[in-house]
């Protein structure tokens, strides 16, 4: 494996270690944000199933 690839993989491992240390509230916030970003992509390709539609959780 090249030095560049090793550096990339080490950076990814470090990122994953940091993500694992986040508080659960931050992990959930990130998860909801990613789902919010994916929703328009899914909806463009096909009709969403009832269980795929997001809950209205915004205050």
Secondary structure, DSSP 4 states (H G I P E B T S, - for coil): --HHHHHHHHHHHHHHHHHHTS-HHHHHHHHHHHHHHHHHHHHHHSPPPGGGSPP----
